Amino acid sequence: MIKIIGVAAPAVLLAPVAVPVLHGLSGLAVVGLGLFAAGKVVTKTVRVLNAPPKRRIPAERPPID
């Protein structure tokens, strides 16, 4: 019985803190994912805008008969 109380007491003390901590961690994960996605979009856009123009190869024209 005393072992059960020894294990349950810290759990009861931490239970009120667990829910806000879980919400905080999930909020950080969502914000981090959003920042990561925004960074990827900005990086790809900058690369496309700063890339040198591609050389166009004219299409071959069929011979005129």
Protein Blocks (a to p, Z undefined) as FASTA:
>chain_A
ZZmmmmmmmmmmmmmmmmmmmmmmmmmmmmmmmmmmmmmmmmmmmmmmmpccdddddddd
dddZZ
